[in-house]
């Protein structure tokens, strides 16, 4: 379980099953092919996303509106969906 970070990319290379949450960057622009056998990627495009790597100051000024959409109960529901923990 990860955000769009370096550890996620290492897990992908090692084919370790991952669940990743993407907010200020678009997974389609940062990931090569997604293997559904190993990866679940969650991204909800909102009006100001993606902003990382594209502009200097995010429109939310660091409030991370894009990541706050993944509220805790929903995270548990998504993370447990189809994954043996």
Gaussian input, Z-matrix of N, CA and C with variables (Angstrom, degrees):
# hf/3-21g

backbone

0 1
 N
 C     1     B1
 C     2     B2     1     A1
 N     3     B3     2     A2     1     D1
 C     4     B4     3     A3     2     D2
 C     5     B5     4     A4     3     D3
 N     6     B6     5     A5     4     D4
 C     7     B7     6     A6     5     D5
 C     8     B8     7     A7     6     D6
 N     9     B9     8     A8     7     D7
 C    10    B10     9     A9     8     D8
 C    11    B11    10    A10     9     D9
 N    12    B12    11    A11    10    D10
 C    13    B13    12    A12    11    D11
 C    14    B14    13    A13    12    D12
 N    15    B15    14    A14    13    D13
 C    16    B16    15    A15    14    D14
 C    17    B17    16    A16    15    D15
 N    18    B18    17    A17    16    D16
 C    19    B19    18    A18    17    D17
 C    20    B20    19    A19    18    D18
 N    21    B21    20    A20    19    D19
 C    22    B22    21    A21    20    D20
 C    23    B23    22    A22    21    D21
 N    24    B24    23    A23    22    D22
 C    25    B25    24    A24    23    D23
 C    26    B26    25    A25    24    D24
 N    27    B27    26    A26    25    D25
 C    28    B28    27    A27    26    D26
 C    29    B29    28    A28    27    D27
 N    30    B30    29    A29    28    D28
 C    31    B31    30    A30    29    D29
 C    32    B32    31    A31    30    D30
 N    33    B33    32    A32    31    D31
 C    34    B34    33    A33    32    D32
 C    35    B35    34    A34    33    D33
 N    36    B36    35    A35    34    D34
 C    37    B37    36    A36    35    D35
 C    38    B38    37    A37    36    D36
 N    39    B39    38    A38    37    D37
 C    40    B40    39    A39    38    D38
 C    41    B41    40    A40    39    D39
 N    42    B42    41    A41    40    D40
 C    43    B43    42    A42    41    D41
 C    44    B44    43    A43    42    D42
 N    45    B45    44    A44    43    D43
 C    46    B46    45    A45    44    D44
 C    47    B47    46    A46    45    D45
 N    48    B48    47    A47    46    D46
 C    49    B49    48    A48    47    D47
 C    50    B50    49    A49    48    D48
 N    51    B51    50    A50    49    D49
 C    52    B52    51    A51    50    D50
 C    53    B53    52    A52    51    D51
 N    54    B54    53    A53    52    D52
 C    55    B55    54    A54    53    D53
 C    56    B56    55    A55    54    D54
 N    57    B57    56    A56    55    D55
 C    58    B58    57    A57    56    D56
 C    59    B59    58    A58    57    D57
 N    60    B60    59    A59    58    D58
 C    61    B61    60    A60    59    D59
 C    62    B62    61    A61    60    D60
 N    63    B63    62    A62    61    D61
 C    64    B64    63    A63    62    D62
 C    65    B65    64    A64    63    D63
 N    66    B66    65    A65    64    D64
 C    67    B67    66    A66    65    D65
 C    68    B68    67    A67    66    D66
 N    69    B69    68    A68    67    D67
 C    70    B70    69    A69    68    D68
 C    71    B71    70    A70    69    D69
 N    72    B72    71    A71    70    D70
 C    73    B73    72    A72    71    D71
 C    74    B74    73    A73    72    D72
 N    75    B75    74    A74    73    D73
 C    76    B76    75    A75    74    D74
 C    77    B77    76    A76    75    D75
 N    78    B78    77    A77    76    D76
 C    79    B79    78    A78    77    D77
 C    80    B80    79    A79    78    D78
 N    81    B81    80    A80    79    D79
 C    82    B82    81    A81    80    D80
 C    83    B83    82    A82    81    D81
 N    84    B84    83    A83    82    D82
 C    85    B85    84    A84    83    D83
 C    86    B86    85    A85    84    D84
 N    87    B87    86    A86    85    D85
 C    88    B88    87    A87    86    D86
 C    89    B89    88    A88    87    D87
 N    90    B90    89    A89    88    D88
 C    91    B91    90    A90    89    D89
 C    92    B92    91    A91    90    D90
 N    93    B93    92    A92    91    D91
 C    94    B94    93    A93    92    D92
 C    95    B95    94    A94    93    D93
 N    96    B96    95    A95    94    D94
 C    97    B97    96    A96    95    D95
 C    98    B98    97    A97    96    D96
 N    99    B99    98    A98    97    D97
 C   100   B100    99    A99    98    D98
 C   101   B101   100   A100    99    D99
 N   102   B102   101   A101   100   D100
 C   103   B103   102   A102   101   D101
 C   104   B104   103   A103   102   D102
 N   105   B105   104   A104   103   D103
 C   106   B106   105   A105   104   D104
 C   107   B107   106   A106   105   D105
 N   108   B108   107   A107   106   D106
 C   109   B109   108   A108   107   D107
 C   110   B110   109   A109   108   D108
 N   111   B111   110   A110   109   D109
 C   112   B112   111   A111   110   D110
 C   113   B113   112   A112   111   D111
 N   114   B114   113   A113   112   D112
 C   115   B115   114   A114   113   D113
 C   116   B116   115   A115   114   D114
 N   117   B117   116   A116   115   D115
 C   118   B118   117   A117   116   D116
 C   119   B119   118   A118   117   D117
 N   120   B120   119   A119   118   D118
 C   121   B121   120   A120   119   D119
 C   122   B122   121   A121   120   D120
 N   123   B123   122   A122   121   D121
 C   124   B124   123   A123   122   D122
 C   125   B125   124   A124   123   D123
 N   126   B126   125   A125   124   D124
 C   127   B127   126   A126   125   D125
 C   128   B128   127   A127   126   D126
 N   129   B129   128   A128   127   D127
 C   130   B130   129   A129   128   D128
 C   131   B131   130   A130   129   D129
 N   132   B132   131   A131   130   D130
 C   133   B133   132   A132   131   D131
 C   134   B134   133   A133   132   D132
 N   135   B135   134   A134   133   D133
 C   136   B136   135   A135   134   D134
 C   137   B137   136   A136   135   D135
 N   138   B138   137   A137   136   D136
 C   139   B139   138   A138   137   D137
 C   140   B140   139   A139   138   D138
 N   141   B141   140   A140   139   D139
 C   142   B142   141   A141   140   D140
 C   143   B143   142   A142   141   D141
 N   144   B144   143   A143   142   D142
 C   145   B145   144   A144   143   D143
 C   146   B146   145   A145   144   D144
 N   147   B147   146   A146   145   D145
 C   148   B148   147   A147   146   D146
 C   149   B149   148   A148   147   D147
 N   150   B150   149   A149   148   D148
 C   151   B151   150   A150   149   D149
 C   152   B152   151   A151   150   D150
 N   153   B153   152   A152   151   D151
 C   154   B154   153   A153   152   D152
 C   155   B155   154   A154   153   D153
 N   156   B156   155   A155   154   D154
 C   157   B157   156   A156   155   D155
 C   158   B158   157   A157   156   D156
 N   159   B159   158   A158   157   D157
 C   160   B160   159   A159   158   D158
 C   161   B161   160   A160   159   D159
 N   162   B162   161   A161   160   D160
 C   163   B163   162   A162   161   D161
 C   164   B164   163   A163   162   D162
 N   165   B165   164   A164   163   D163
 C   166   B166   165   A165   164   D164
 C   167   B167   166   A166   165   D165
 N   168   B168   167   A167   166   D166
 C   169   B169   168   A168   167   D167
 C   170   B170   169   A169   168   D168
 N   171   B171   170   A170   169   D169
 C   172   B172   171   A171   170   D170
 C   173   B173   172   A172   171   D171
 N   174   B174   173   A173   172   D172
 C   175   B175   174   A174   173   D173
 C   176   B176   175   A175   174   D174
 N   177   B177   176   A176   175   D175
 C   178   B178   177   A177   176   D176
 C   179   B179   178   A178   177   D177
 N   180   B180   179   A179   178   D178
 C   181   B181   180   A180   179   D179
 C   182   B182   181   A181   180   D180
 N   183   B183   182   A182   181   D181
 C   184   B184   183   A183   182   D182
 C   185   B185   184   A184   183   D183
 N   186   B186   185   A185   184   D184
 C   187   B187   186   A186   185   D185
 C   188   B188   187   A187   186   D186
 N   189   B189   188   A188   187   D187
 C   190   B190   189   A189   188   D188
 C   191   B191   190   A190   189   D189
 N   192   B192   191   A191   190   D190
 C   193   B193   192   A192   191   D191
 C   194   B194   193   A193   192   D192
 N   195   B195   194   A194   193   D193
 C   196   B196   195   A195   194   D194
 C   197   B197   196   A196   195   D195
 N   198   B198   197   A197   196   D196
 C   199   B199   198   A198   197   D197
 C   200   B200   199   A199   198   D198
 N   201   B201   200   A200   199   D199
 C   202   B202   201   A201   200   D200
 C   203   B203   202   A202   201   D201
 N   204   B204   203   A203   202   D202
 C   205   B205   204   A204   203   D203
 C   206   B206   205   A205   204   D204
 N   207   B207   206   A206   205   D205
 C   208   B208   207   A207   206   D206
 C   209   B209   208   A208   207   D207
 N   210   B210   209   A209   208   D208
 C   211   B211   210   A210   209   D209
 C   212   B212   211   A211   210   D210
 N   213   B213   212   A212   211   D211
 C   214   B214   213   A213   212   D212
 C   215   B215   214   A214   213   D213
 N   216   B216   215   A215   214   D214
 C   217   B217   216   A216   215   D215
 C   218   B218   217   A217   216   D216
 N   219   B219   218   A218   217   D217
 C   220   B220   219   A219   218   D218
 C   221   B221   220   A220   219   D219
 N   222   B222   221   A221   220   D220
 C   223   B223   222   A222   221   D221
 C   224   B224   223   A223   222   D222
 N   225   B225   224   A224   223   D223
 C   226   B226   225   A225   224   D224
 C   227   B227   226   A226   225   D225
 N   228   B228   227   A227   226   D226
 C   229   B229   228   A228   227   D227
 C   230   B230   229   A229   228   D228
 N   231   B231   230   A230   229   D229
 C   232   B232   231   A231   230   D230
 C   233   B233   232   A232   231   D231
 N   234   B234   233   A233   232   D232
 C   235   B235   234   A234   233   D233
 C   236   B236   235   A235   234   D234
 N   237   B237   236   A236   235   D235
 C   238   B238   237   A237   236   D236
 C   239   B239   238   A238   237   D237
 N   240   B240   239   A239   238   D238
 C   241   B241   240   A240   239   D239
 C   242   B242   241   A241   240   D240
 N   243   B243   242   A242   241   D241
 C   244   B244   243   A243   242   D242
 C   245   B245   244   A244   243   D243
 N   246   B246   245   A245   244   D244
 C   247   B247   246   A246   245   D245
 C   248   B248   247   A247   246   D246
 N   249   B249   248   A248   247   D247
 C   250   B250   249   A249   248   D248
 C   251   B251   250   A250   249   D249
 N   252   B252   251   A251   250   D250
 C   253   B253   252   A252   251   D251
 C   254   B254   253   A253   252   D252

   B1=1.4451
   B2=1.5177
   B3=1.3315
   B4=1.4568
   B5=1.5190
   B6=1.3096
   B7=1.4494
   B8=1.5248
   B9=1.3125
   B10=1.4656
   B11=1.5291
   B12=1.3293
   B13=1.4643
   B14=1.5228
   B15=1.3148
   B16=1.4554
   B17=1.5142
   B18=1.3436
   B19=1.4674
   B20=1.5227
   B21=1.3015
   B22=1.4594
   B23=1.5259
   B24=1.3091
   B25=1.4618
   B26=1.5322
   B27=1.3144
   B28=1.4700
   B29=1.5283
   B30=1.3283
   B31=1.4712
   B32=1.5207
   B33=1.3168
   B34=1.4659
   B35=1.5237
   B36=1.3226
   B37=1.4660
   B38=1.5221
   B39=1.3247
   B40=1.4638
   B41=1.5277
   B42=1.3110
   B43=1.4705
   B44=1.5290
   B45=1.3135
   B46=1.4631
   B47=1.5232
   B48=1.3150
   B49=1.4668
   B50=1.5316
   B51=1.3239
   B52=1.4586
   B53=1.5222
   B54=1.3061
   B55=1.4549
   B56=1.5198
   B57=1.3225
   B58=1.4587
   B59=1.5172
   B60=1.3183
   B61=1.4617
   B62=1.5181
   B63=1.3159
   B64=1.4572
   B65=1.5153
   B66=1.3142
   B67=1.4546
   B68=1.5114
   B69=1.3433
   B70=1.4568
   B71=1.5302
   B72=1.3123
   B73=1.4657
   B74=1.5240
   B75=1.3123
   B76=1.4593
   B77=1.5276
   B78=1.3324
   B79=1.4682
   B80=1.5251
   B81=1.3209
   B82=1.4642
   B83=1.5198
   B84=1.3234
   B85=1.4601
   B86=1.5255
   B87=1.3446
   B88=1.4612
   B89=1.5206
   B90=1.3206
   B91=1.4596
   B92=1.5156
   B93=1.3075
   B94=1.4555
   B95=1.5176
   B96=1.2627
   B97=1.4643
   B98=1.5287
   B99=1.3307
   B100=1.4612
   B101=1.5203
   B102=1.3325
   B103=1.4560
   B104=1.5283
   B105=1.3397
   B106=1.4646
   B107=1.5300
   B108=1.3172
   B109=1.4664
   B110=1.5274
   B111=1.3231
   B112=1.4592
   B113=1.5223
   B114=1.3467
   B115=1.4613
   B116=1.5190
   B117=1.3115
   B118=1.4579
   B119=1.5177
   B120=1.3206
   B121=1.4582
   B122=1.5195
   B123=1.3243
   B124=1.4557
   B125=1.5204
   B126=1.3317
   B127=1.4644
   B128=1.5121
   B129=1.2970
   B130=1.4580
   B131=1.5152
   B132=1.3218
   B133=1.4604
   B134=1.5178
   B135=1.3183
   B136=1.4577
   B137=1.5238
   B138=1.3046
   B139=1.4667
   B140=1.5269
   B141=1.3190
   B142=1.4690
   B143=1.5326
   B144=1.3072
   B145=1.4738
   B146=1.5257
   B147=1.2862
   B148=1.4509
   B149=1.5301
   B150=1.3066
   B151=1.4637
   B152=1.5324
   B153=1.3318
   B154=1.4690
   B155=1.5249
   B156=1.3056
   B157=1.4637
   B158=1.5282
   B159=1.3335
   B160=1.4614
   B161=1.5274
   B162=1.3252
   B163=1.4635
   B164=1.5278
   B165=1.3194
   B166=1.4675
   B167=1.5215
   B168=1.3250
   B169=1.4591
   B170=1.5218
   B171=1.3330
   B172=1.4620
   B173=1.5309
   B174=1.3303
   B175=1.4664
   B176=1.5275
   B177=1.3216
   B178=1.4690
   B179=1.5297
   B180=1.3253
   B181=1.4656
   B182=1.5350
   B183=1.3142
   B184=1.4590
   B185=1.5132
   B186=1.3205
   B187=1.4633
   B188=1.5350
   B189=1.3175
   B190=1.4728
   B191=1.5207
   B192=1.3052
   B193=1.4612
   B194=1.5308
   B195=1.3088
   B196=1.4633
   B197=1.5261
   B198=1.3250
   B199=1.4622
   B200=1.5231
   B201=1.3134
   B202=1.4652
   B203=1.5222
   B204=1.3368
   B205=1.4646
   B206=1.5261
   B207=1.3290
   B208=1.4583
   B209=1.5246
   B210=1.3133
   B211=1.4643
   B212=1.5251
   B213=1.3109
   B214=1.4672
   B215=1.5302
   B216=1.3400
   B217=1.4772
   B218=1.5280
   B219=1.3152
   B220=1.4665
   B221=1.5261
   B222=1.3173
   B223=1.4632
   B224=1.5164
   B225=1.3180
   B226=1.4657
   B227=1.5186
   B228=1.3138
   B229=1.4689
   B230=1.5211
   B231=1.3246
   B232=1.4655
   B233=1.5224
   B234=1.3242
   B235=1.4565
   B236=1.5210
   B237=1.3127
   B238=1.4635
   B239=1.5192
   B240=1.3054
   B241=1.4504
   B242=1.5311
   B243=1.3156
   B244=1.4567
   B245=1.5183
   B246=1.3070
   B247=1.4525
   B248=1.5145
   B249=1.3077
   B250=1.4607
   B251=1.5194
   B252=1.3174
   B253=1.4636
   B254=1.5176
   A1=106.48
   A2=116.36
   A3=119.11
   A4=110.73
   A5=114.26
   A6=120.25
   A7=106.17
   A8=116.66
   A9=120.54
   A10=109.40
   A11=115.36
   A12=120.58
   A13=110.73
   A14=114.90
   A15=120.88
   A16=113.81
   A17=116.79
   A18=119.54
   A19=111.25
   A20=116.82
   A21=120.46
   A22=110.44
   A23=117.15
   A24=120.59
   A25=111.38
   A26=117.36
   A27=120.86
   A28=109.97
   A29=116.94
   A30=120.68
   A31=110.62
   A32=117.59
   A33=121.00
   A34=110.68
   A35=116.67
   A36=120.30
   A37=111.82
   A38=116.10
   A39=121.38
   A40=112.65
   A41=116.97
   A42=124.39
   A43=111.73
   A44=115.15
   A45=121.69
   A46=106.62
   A47=118.99
   A48=120.22
   A49=111.48
   A50=115.44
   A51=120.83
   A52=111.59
   A53=113.98
   A54=122.67
   A55=104.28
   A56=117.49
   A57=119.27
   A58=111.25
   A59=113.34
   A60=122.34
   A61=107.98
   A62=115.28
   A63=122.22
   A64=108.99
   A65=116.48
   A66=120.76
   A67=112.35
   A68=118.27
   A69=120.29
   A70=114.73
   A71=118.30
   A72=120.78
   A73=109.17
   A74=115.61
   A75=122.38
   A76=109.55
   A77=118.69
   A78=119.88
   A79=112.96
   A80=118.15
   A81=119.73
   A82=111.75
   A83=117.35
   A84=119.65
   A85=112.07
   A86=118.18
   A87=122.36
   A88=114.28
   A89=117.91
   A90=120.91
   A91=110.54
   A92=115.38
   A93=118.43
   A94=105.74
   A95=119.21
   A96=122.42
   A97=111.94
   A98=115.56
   A99=121.70
   A100=108.52
   A101=117.05
   A102=122.42
   A103=108.46
   A104=117.92
   A105=119.96
   A106=113.93
   A107=118.33
   A108=120.38
   A109=111.23
   A110=116.76
   A111=121.45
   A112=114.13
   A113=117.01
   A114=118.51
   A115=113.54
   A116=114.41
   A117=121.52
   A118=106.06
   A119=115.78
   A120=121.64
   A121=108.53
   A122=116.02
   A123=121.06
   A124=109.48
   A125=114.82
   A126=121.44
   A127=107.41
   A128=116.49
   A129=121.84
   A130=106.87
   A131=116.20
   A132=119.45
   A133=109.22
   A134=115.61
   A135=120.89
   A136=107.69
   A137=117.30
   A138=121.39
   A139=114.22
   A140=118.47
   A141=119.52
   A142=113.22
   A143=117.93
   A144=120.78
   A145=110.38
   A146=118.57
   A147=126.66
   A148=110.77
   A149=115.84
   A150=120.18
   A151=111.49
   A152=117.39
   A153=120.68
   A154=109.18
   A155=116.39
   A156=124.90
   A157=112.12
   A158=117.93
   A159=120.01
   A160=112.77
   A161=117.15
   A162=121.08
   A163=109.67
   A164=116.33
   A165=120.46
   A166=113.14
   A167=117.52
   A168=121.27
   A169=109.09
   A170=118.21
   A171=120.10
   A172=111.30
   A173=117.39
   A174=121.31
   A175=113.06
   A176=117.72
   A177=120.56
   A178=111.88
   A179=117.53
   A180=123.53
   A181=112.05
   A182=116.55
   A183=121.11
   A184=115.00
   A185=117.84
   A186=121.93
   A187=111.83
   A188=117.40
   A189=124.00
   A190=113.88
   A191=115.76
   A192=121.62
   A193=110.32
   A194=116.99
   A195=121.65
   A196=112.66
   A197=118.06
   A198=120.82
   A199=112.16
   A200=117.14
   A201=120.63
   A202=112.16
   A203=116.76
   A204=119.33
   A205=111.53
   A206=117.05
   A207=121.34
   A208=108.43
   A209=117.24
   A210=121.08
   A211=109.82
   A212=116.96
   A213=121.75
   A214=114.86
   A215=121.15
   A216=118.34
   A217=112.10
   A218=116.74
   A219=120.53
   A220=110.24
   A221=118.42
   A222=121.44
   A223=110.96
   A224=117.05
   A225=120.90
   A226=110.55
   A227=117.01
   A228=121.19
   A229=110.79
   A230=116.73
   A231=121.16
   A232=110.17
   A233=117.01
   A234=121.45
   A235=112.56
   A236=117.74
   A237=120.97
   A238=112.88
   A239=117.87
   A240=122.22
   A241=110.51
   A242=116.41
   A243=120.26
   A244=115.21
   A245=118.32
   A246=121.19
   A247=109.38
   A248=115.97
   A249=120.81
   A250=108.27
   A251=116.07
   A252=120.26
   A253=109.49
   D1=123.57
   D2=-172.27
   D3=-154.78
   D4=165.65
   D5=166.22
   D6=-94.86
   D7=-177.48
   D8=-179.75
   D9=-75.60
   D10=82.35
   D11=-175.48
   D12=-132.46
   D13=179.18
   D14=179.96
   D15=-59.94
   D16=-38.01
   D17=179.10
   D18=-62.55
   D19=-35.52
   D20=176.37
   D21=-61.60
   D22=-43.41
   D23=-177.96
   D24=-68.22
   D25=-35.22
   D26=175.66
   D27=-65.83
   D28=-45.24
   D29=178.20
   D30=-59.69
   D31=-39.84
   D32=178.41
   D33=-61.68
   D34=-44.60
   D35=-179.99
   D36=-61.65
   D37=-35.59
   D38=-179.27
   D39=-88.67
   D40=1.93
   D41=-178.71
   D42=56.10
   D43=40.73
   D44=172.86
   D45=-87.33
   D46=129.38
   D47=-179.06
   D48=-54.39
   D49=132.04
   D50=-177.43
   D51=-132.01
   D52=148.26
   D53=168.95
   D54=-122.61
   D55=118.55
   D56=-177.93
   D57=-123.55
   D58=146.11
   D59=178.74
   D60=-114.23
   D61=124.39
   D62=-177.27
   D63=-112.45
   D64=132.28
   D65=179.83
   D66=-121.72
   D67=-79.09
   D68=-174.12
   D69=-81.74
   D70=-1.30
   D71=174.98
   D72=-128.88
   D73=152.83
   D74=-176.03
   D75=-92.79
   D76=120.96
   D77=-177.88
   D78=-60.44
   D79=-30.26
   D80=-179.46
   D81=-67.86
   D82=-24.71
   D83=178.99
   D84=-90.10
   D85=-14.29
   D86=-175.63
   D87=-112.46
   D88=-19.42
   D89=-177.69
   D90=-109.08
   D91=143.90
   D92=168.09
   D93=-76.62
   D94=-158.56
   D95=-177.38
   D96=-52.96
   D97=135.94
   D98=178.28
   D99=-93.85
   D100=125.71
   D101=179.50
   D102=-97.48
   D103=107.20
   D104=-176.81
   D105=-62.76
   D106=-17.06
   D107=177.29
   D108=-70.30
   D109=-24.86
   D110=-177.10
   D111=-118.65
   D112=-14.40
   D113=-169.36
   D114=-133.45
   D115=138.16
   D116=166.79
   D117=-123.29
   D118=122.11
   D119=-176.71
   D120=-115.45
   D121=127.27
   D122=179.29
   D123=-117.09
   D124=122.52
   D125=-178.95
   D126=-147.05
   D127=128.48
   D128=177.37
   D129=-119.40
   D130=108.65
   D131=-179.22
   D132=-68.57
   D133=126.74
   D134=173.43
   D135=-118.40
   D136=171.48
   D137=-170.66
   D138=-56.75
   D139=-32.50
   D140=-176.56
   D141=-98.13
   D142=0.26
   D143=-178.18
   D144=-104.56
   D145=147.03
   D146=-2.03
   D147=-81.21
   D148=147.82
   D149=177.04
   D150=-121.39
   D151=-31.50
   D152=-179.15
   D153=-63.79
   D154=140.60
   D155=-179.84
   D156=73.10
   D157=-0.99
   D158=-178.09
   D159=-115.40
   D160=-34.03
   D161=-178.93
   D162=-135.82
   D163=158.36
   D164=-177.58
   D165=-75.00
   D166=-44.36
   D167=-177.83
   D168=-118.46
   D169=117.48
   D170=-179.44
   D171=-63.11
   D172=146.30
   D173=179.61
   D174=-56.77
   D175=-29.73
   D176=-178.91
   D177=-85.41
   D178=-0.81
   D179=179.87
   D180=56.07
   D181=36.26
   D182=177.16
   D183=88.08
   D184=7.26
   D185=179.26
   D186=-75.44
   D187=-11.41
   D188=176.44
   D189=52.88
   D190=50.61
   D191=178.49
   D192=-55.90
   D193=-37.95
   D194=-177.15
   D195=-65.39
   D196=-31.62
   D197=179.42
   D198=-87.09
   D199=-25.86
   D200=-179.36
   D201=-70.53
   D202=-14.65
   D203=178.18
   D204=-67.99
   D205=-22.19
   D206=178.03
   D207=-88.32
   D208=76.36
   D209=-177.88
   D210=-69.53
   D211=155.28
   D212=-171.17
   D213=-53.36
   D214=-50.41
   D215=179.83
   D216=-59.76
   D217=-37.49
   D218=179.27
   D219=-67.88
   D220=-38.15
   D221=177.44
   D222=-58.74
   D223=-45.15
   D224=179.81
   D225=-63.61
   D226=-40.84
   D227=179.63
   D228=-63.62
   D229=-47.51
   D230=-179.95
   D231=-64.95
   D232=-44.75
   D233=-175.54
   D234=-65.96
   D235=-31.45
   D236=-179.24
   D237=-88.45
   D238=-8.20
   D239=-176.99
   D240=-73.68
   D241=102.05
   D242=175.69
   D243=82.30
   D244=5.17
   D245=-179.18
   D246=-117.45
   D247=134.88
   D248=176.66
   D249=-88.79
   D250=119.53
   D251=-176.39
   D252=-113.22

